Amino acid sequence: MKELTVKADRKNLLAVQAFIDGELEAADCSMATQITIDVAVEELFVNVADYAYDGKTGKVTVQVTMHEEPLAAEITFIDGGKPYDPLAKPDPDVTLAAKDRKKGGLGIFIVKNSMDDMKYEYRDGKNVLTLIKNL
């Protein structure tokens, strides 16, 4: 497992993506899968940066674990912000026109549908959100 801790600030998104991309490239991850993971990482990291700490300063730790059987990337976001389970929110009704939908939730919906597994827990005063994507 590799780990990176940064200030939960949008300015650190590129550093987080570069860290994850380095691990994916080392595992010979296809570019298409890497882009899918990058989109998910952007959505989740920006959500933590924008909402987890209510305008205060906080940190986020990103862990990457590569699994061999089956070949998969496990990416975990850990933050000490307010408890929030993005998986508990109902999915938006994507059959409605965009103007008729409630605001919010589409990004998490896209992440949930692009990953092979996603889980959340609140543990030791921290949000722990894990993505798994088969490579």
N, C-alpha and C positions, 0 to 999 in steps of 0.2 A: 504494500500500500504506500502510495506517495501522498503528501499532504502539503497544502499551501494555505496560509492564513493571511488575509488582507483586510484592510478597512472596508466596511460595507459601503462603498461609494462607486457610483457608475464609472468613475475614472479608472477603476481597477478591473473593469470587465475584460479588456484586451489581455491583461496579464493572466487572468483566470483562464480565458480561452486558450492562450498560448501554452499554459501549463497543461491543460487537458489535452490539447492537440498534440503536444509532444509525446504524451503517453499513448495516445491513439496511433500516431505515426509509428512509434516503436513496435506496436502490435500489428503493423501492416493493415490498419483499418482502411477500408475503401473511402474515397473522397466523399461519395454520396452519404455514407453513414456518418462520417465526420461532420458534414454540414448539418445533418439532422440533429446530431448531438449538440453542435454549436448553437443552433436555434433554441433548443431546450435550455441550455446553459444560460444563454442571454436572458430568456424569459425569467428564469428562476433567480438568477443573480440580481437582475434589475429589480425584481419584486422585493427581495431582501433589502437591497440598498434603499429603495424608496419607501418601504412600509414597515419593516421590522422594528426599527428603533424610534419611530415617531419623531423624526427630525433630529434625534441625538446621534452621537457617534457610537458605532459598534463595530464588531468584527464578524467576519464569516470565514469559516474553515471549509476548504474544499478537499475532499479525499478522493483519490482515484485508485481503484483496485482492478487489476486485470485478472479475469478467470480464464482457465484453459478449456474446461469441459462443461458446457460448450464455451467456445471463445466469446467472451462478453466483457463489456466495460461496466463497472459499478462506480457511479459518481454520487458522492454524498455531500450535501450542504449542511453545515452545522452553524447555527447562529443563536445568540443569547437574547434575541428580541422577544417581543410579546408572542405568546403561544398562538400559532395559526396553522391549521391543517388545511392546506389547499385542496386536498382530496375529499374533504367533507362537503365542500360546496357543490351544489347540483350543477351538472353540465348545462351550458346554454342550449336553448332550442335553436339549433342551426338550420331548422327547416323554415324559420321565420326570416323575413327580410331583415337586413341589418338595422334598419331604422325602427323596427318593431321589437328588437331584442333589448333586454336589460343590459346596462353597461357592465363590463367586467366579466372575467371568467373564460374568455375565449383563448387567451394565451395558455392557461393551465390545461384547458381542453385539448389544445393542439399538442402540448407536451405529453399528456396522458395517452393520446392516440398515436404518438410517434415512438414511444418507448415500449420495451417489451414487459417491463414491470416498473412500478413506482410505489413507494411506501413512505409513510410518515409516522413519526412518533415524537412525543415530547418526553425527553429523558434528561434527568439531572439539571433541570432548569433551562434546557436548550431544545430548539426545534431541530429535528434531524430528518431531512428529506433525502431519500435515496432513489436514484434512477438506475435502471439496468437496461442496457441495449446490447443485444446479441450482435456480434461482428461477423 
